[in-house]
Amino acid sequence: MKKITIFVVSDSVGETGEAAAKAAVSQFRPSFENVRIRKFPHINNEELLEKIVHIAVLNEATIIFTLVSREMRREMRELAQQHQISAIDLLGSMMDLIETSTGEEPLQRPGLVHKLDDDYFKKIEAIEFAVKYDDGQDPRGIPLADIVLIGVSRTSKTPLSQYLAHKSYKVANVPLVPEVTPPEELMQIDPKKCFGLVITPEKLNNIRKERLITLGLTEDAFYAQQARIEQEISYFYSIVDKIGCQAIDVTNRAVEETAHKIIDLYEREYK
């Protein structure tokens, strides 16, 4: 196979163009060793384009470019035609198609795909965090969390933690039981990032009875007795007062509704 040189020109880091070049070259194994790929990242003005095209002419290189600016793409095509070298516009035709189909103008801002990647990985990290520090499994997660949820059993701490995690918030939740002393870490956090979840005794009683039936147990177990529930809620309020955090009534509230309220309160303090 003849030795060839491919220049990847990008207004960002050049990963898209490089990946496309390598994908194409991989179809020509074992001769792909004869292909040289050279990246030119963060190219943001026409003077740099002219220099790259000049080097490409000297090296008899083919250019692959991923430029989001309409003017920069036009300049690259004109320079390539002027100097009679091959230049492939990876993004232009697709962006033109989407623009025509939607009637919307592209943002023409380099690097947005990497911001999306960063957001994705931040969300995955938050989801893993919520699983690891769910239901008070490890109190060491409490100081590391963006948001800490406390509450008695069956107040939707876990589903709420997961919902918030999908919004990229790191959440730890801690169940409150009268017979169990809360972890010390809970008393040391900023109360503004802690939210207590409370529910009316009647509603909680119904939820717990349904839970017992689902588990095949009798609904008159201690767990669902009214006196026990009132004791737990009284204990819950004593911990809320000790921490100095806000209590949110989740009675008849959807998880999404509670989550949006928490996010609103949290962002008033930390954003």
C-alpha positions as CSV (number, residue, x, y, z in Angstrom):
1,M,0.0,0.0,0.0
2,K,1.3,3.5,-0.9
3,K,2.2,5.6,2.1
4,I,-0.4,8.4,2.7
5,T,-0.7,11.2,5.1
6,I,-4.0,12.4,6.6
7,F,-4.3,15.8,8.4
8,V,-7.1,16.0,10.8
9,V,-8.1,19.7,11.3
10,S,-10.5,20.6,14.1
11,D,-11.6,23.7,16.0
12,S,-11.8,21.4,19.1
13,V,-9.6,18.5,20.1
14,G,-9.9,16.5,16.8
15,E,-11.1,13.2,18.3
16,T,-14.1,13.0,15.9
17,G,-11.9,13.4,12.8
18,E,-9.2,11.1,14.1
19,A,-11.7,8.4,15.0
20,A,-13.3,8.6,11.5
21,A,-9.8,8.4,9.8
22,K,-8.8,5.4,11.9
23,A,-12.1,3.7,11.2
24,A,-11.6,4.1,7.5
25,V,-7.9,3.1,7.6
26,S,-8.7,-0.1,9.7
27,Q,-10.4,-1.5,6.6
28,F,-7.1,-1.8,4.9
29,R,-5.2,-4.0,7.3
30,P,-2.4,-5.0,7.3
31,S,-1.3,-2.0,5.2
32,F,-2.6,0.6,7.7
33,E,0.9,1.0,9.0
34,N,1.6,3.0,5.9
35,V,-0.9,5.6,6.9
36,R,0.2,8.6,9.0
37,I,-2.5,10.6,10.8
38,R,-1.6,14.0,12.2
39,K,-3.9,16.2,14.2
40,F,-4.2,20.0,14.1
41,P,-6.6,20.8,17.1
42,H,-8.1,24.1,18.2
43,I,-7.8,25.8,14.8
44,N,-9.8,28.9,15.0
45,N,-8.7,31.4,12.3
46,E,-8.2,31.5,8.6
47,E,-4.4,32.2,8.9
48,L,-3.9,28.9,10.6
49,L,-5.9,27.1,7.9
50,E,-3.6,28.6,5.2
51,K,-0.5,27.4,7.0
52,I,-2.0,23.9,7.4
53,V,-3.0,23.7,3.7
54,H,0.6,24.8,2.8
55,I,2.0,22.0,4.9
56,A,-0.5,19.5,3.4
57,V,0.7,20.5,-0.1
58,L,4.3,19.8,0.8
59,N,3.4,16.4,2.4
60,E,0.9,15.4,-0.3
61,A,-1.6,15.0,2.5
62,T,-5.3,14.6,2.5
63,I,-7.3,16.8,4.9
64,I,-10.2,15.7,7.0
65,F,-11.8,18.6,8.8
66,T,-14.4,19.0,11.6
67,L,-15.1,22.7,11.8
68,V,-18.4,24.0,13.1
69,S,-18.0,27.6,11.8
70,R,-19.7,28.0,8.4
71,E,-17.0,30.6,7.4
72,M,-14.1,28.3,8.4
73,R,-15.6,25.4,6.5
74,R,-16.0,27.5,3.4
75,E,-12.4,28.9,3.7
76,M,-11.1,25.3,4.0
77,R,-12.9,24.1,0.9
78,E,-11.7,27.1,-1.1
79,L,-8.1,26.7,0.0
80,A,-8.2,23.0,-0.8
81,Q,-9.6,23.7,-4.2
82,Q,-7.1,26.4,-4.9
83,H,-4.2,24.2,-4.0
84,Q,-5.7,21.1,-5.6
85,I,-5.6,18.9,-2.5
86,S,-8.3,16.5,-1.2
87,A,-10.3,17.8,1.7
88,I,-13.2,16.0,3.4
89,D,-15.8,18.0,5.4
90,L,-17.0,15.5,8.1
91,L,-19.5,17.8,9.8
92,G,-20.7,20.3,7.2
93,S,-23.1,18.2,5.1
94,M,-24.7,16.7,8.3
95,M,-25.1,20.1,9.9
96,D,-26.6,21.5,6.7
97,L,-29.0,18.6,6.6
98,I,-30.2,19.2,10.2
99,E,-30.4,22.9,9.6
100,T,-32.6,22.4,6.5
101,S,-34.8,19.8,8.3
102,T,-35.3,21.7,11.5
103,G,-35.1,25.3,10.2
104,E,-32.8,26.1,13.2
105,E,-29.4,27.7,13.0
106,P,-26.5,25.7,14.4
107,L,-24.7,27.1,17.5
108,Q,-21.3,27.0,15.7
109,R,-19.6,26.6,19.1
110,P,-16.6,24.1,19.2
111,G,-16.3,21.4,21.8
112,L,-20.0,21.0,22.7
113,V,-19.9,17.2,22.2
114,H,-17.2,17.0,24.9
115,K,-19.4,19.1,27.3
116,L,-22.2,16.5,26.7
117,D,-19.7,13.7,27.5
118,D,-18.7,15.5,30.7
119,D,-22.4,15.8,31.7
120,Y,-23.0,12.2,31.0
121,F,-20.1,10.9,33.1
122,K,-21.1,13.3,35.9
123,K,-24.5,11.7,35.9
124,I,-23.1,8.2,35.9
125,E,-20.9,9.1,38.9
126,A,-23.9,10.5,40.7
127,I,-25.9,7.4,40.1
128,E,-23.1,5.2,41.4
129,F,-22.8,7.4,44.4
130,A,-26.5,7.2,45.2
131,V,-26.3,3.4,45.1
132,K,-23.2,3.2,47.2
133,Y,-24.5,5.5,49.9
134,D,-28.2,4.4,49.9
135,D,-30.1,3.7,53.1
136,G,-27.2,4.7,55.4
137,Q,-24.9,1.9,54.1
138,D,-21.8,4.0,54.6
139,P,-21.9,7.2,56.6
140,R,-18.6,8.3,55.0
141,G,-20.6,9.3,52.0
142,I,-22.5,12.0,54.0
143,P,-19.8,14.7,53.9
144,L,-19.2,14.0,50.2
145,A,-22.8,14.3,49.1
146,D,-24.3,17.3,47.4
147,I,-27.7,16.5,49.1
148,V,-28.5,14.4,52.1
149,L,-32.0,12.9,52.6
150,I,-33.2,11.7,56.0
151,G,-36.5,10.2,56.9
152,V,-38.4,7.2,58.4
153,S,-38.9,4.1,56.4
154,R,-41.2,4.3,53.3
155,T,-40.8,8.0,52.6
156,S,-39.3,7.5,49.1
157,K,-35.7,8.2,50.1
158,T,-34.2,5.7,47.6
159,P,-36.3,6.6,44.5
160,L,-35.8,10.3,45.3
161,S,-32.0,9.7,45.6
162,Q,-32.0,8.0,42.2
163,Y,-34.1,10.7,40.5
164,L,-31.8,13.4,41.9
165,A,-28.8,11.4,40.8
166,H,-30.1,11.4,37.2
167,K,-30.0,15.2,37.5
168,S,-26.3,14.8,38.4
169,Y,-26.6,15.4,42.1
170,K,-24.6,13.2,44.5
171,V,-27.1,12.0,47.1
172,A,-26.8,10.1,50.3
173,N,-29.8,9.0,52.3
174,V,-30.1,7.9,55.9
175,P,-33.1,6.1,57.5
176,L,-34.1,7.4,61.0
177,V,-35.1,4.7,63.5
178,P,-35.6,5.6,67.2
179,E,-33.5,2.6,68.4
180,V,-30.5,3.6,66.2
181,T,-28.3,6.6,66.9
182,P,-27.8,8.7,63.7
183,P,-24.2,8.7,62.4
184,E,-22.0,11.6,63.7
185,E,-21.4,12.7,60.1
186,L,-25.1,13.7,59.9
187,M,-24.6,16.2,62.7
188,Q,-21.6,17.8,61.1
189,I,-22.9,18.7,57.6
190,D,-24.2,22.0,56.4
191,P,-27.9,21.9,57.3
192,K,-28.8,23.6,54.0
193,K,-27.9,20.5,52.0
194,C,-29.9,18.2,54.3
195,F,-33.6,17.6,53.7
196,G,-35.9,15.6,56.0
197,L,-38.8,13.7,54.3
198,V,-41.9,13.4,56.4
199,I,-45.4,12.0,55.7
200,T,-48.7,12.0,57.6
201,P,-49.0,9.0,60.0
202,E,-52.2,7.9,58.3
203,K,-50.7,7.8,54.8
204,L,-47.5,6.1,56.1
205,N,-49.7,3.5,57.9
206,N,-51.4,2.6,54.6
207,I,-48.2,2.4,52.7
208,R,-46.6,0.1,55.3
209,K,-49.6,-2.2,55.5
210,E,-49.5,-2.6,51.7
211,R,-45.8,-3.3,51.9
212,L,-46.4,-6.0,54.5
213,I,-49.1,-7.6,52.4
214,T,-46.7,-7.6,49.4
215,L,-44.1,-9.4,51.6
216,G,-46.7,-11.9,52.6
217,L,-46.8,-10.7,56.2
218,T,-49.8,-9.7,58.3
219,E,-50.7,-6.0,58.3
220,D,-50.9,-5.7,62.0
221,A,-47.1,-6.1,62.5
222,F,-45.4,-3.6,64.8
223,Y,-43.9,-1.9,61.7
224,A,-47.3,-0.7,60.7
225,Q,-48.9,0.1,64.0
226,Q,-50.1,3.7,64.4
227,A,-48.4,4.2,67.8
228,R,-45.1,3.0,66.4
229,I,-45.4,5.3,63.3
230,E,-46.2,8.3,65.5
231,Q,-43.1,7.5,67.7
232,E,-40.9,7.4,64.6
233,I,-42.2,10.7,63.2
234,S,-41.7,12.3,66.6
235,Y,-38.1,11.0,66.6
236,F,-37.7,12.3,63.0
237,Y,-38.6,15.8,64.1
238,S,-36.2,15.7,67.0
239,I,-33.3,14.9,64.6
240,V,-34.4,17.5,62.1
241,D,-34.3,20.1,64.9
242,K,-30.9,18.9,66.0
243,I,-29.5,19.2,62.5
244,G,-31.3,22.4,61.8
245,C,-32.4,21.2,58.3
246,Q,-35.7,21.7,56.5
247,A,-38.5,19.1,56.5
248,I,-40.5,18.5,53.4
249,D,-43.9,16.8,53.5
250,V,-44.0,14.2,50.8
251,T,-47.6,13.1,51.5
252,N,-49.4,12.5,48.2
253,R,-46.4,14.1,46.4
254,A,-44.8,12.5,43.3
255,V,-41.1,11.8,43.5
256,E,-40.6,14.3,40.7
257,E,-42.4,17.0,42.5
258,T,-40.4,16.5,45.7
259,A,-37.2,16.4,43.7
260,H,-37.9,19.7,42.0
261,K,-38.6,21.4,45.3
262,I,-35.3,20.1,46.7
263,I,-33.4,21.2,43.7
264,D,-35.0,24.7,43.9
265,L,-34.1,25.0,47.6
266,Y,-30.6,23.6,47.1
267,E,-29.8,25.9,44.1
268,R,-30.9,29.0,46.0
269,E,-28.1,28.3,48.4
270,Y,-25.3,26.8,46.3
271,K,-25.7,28.1,42.7
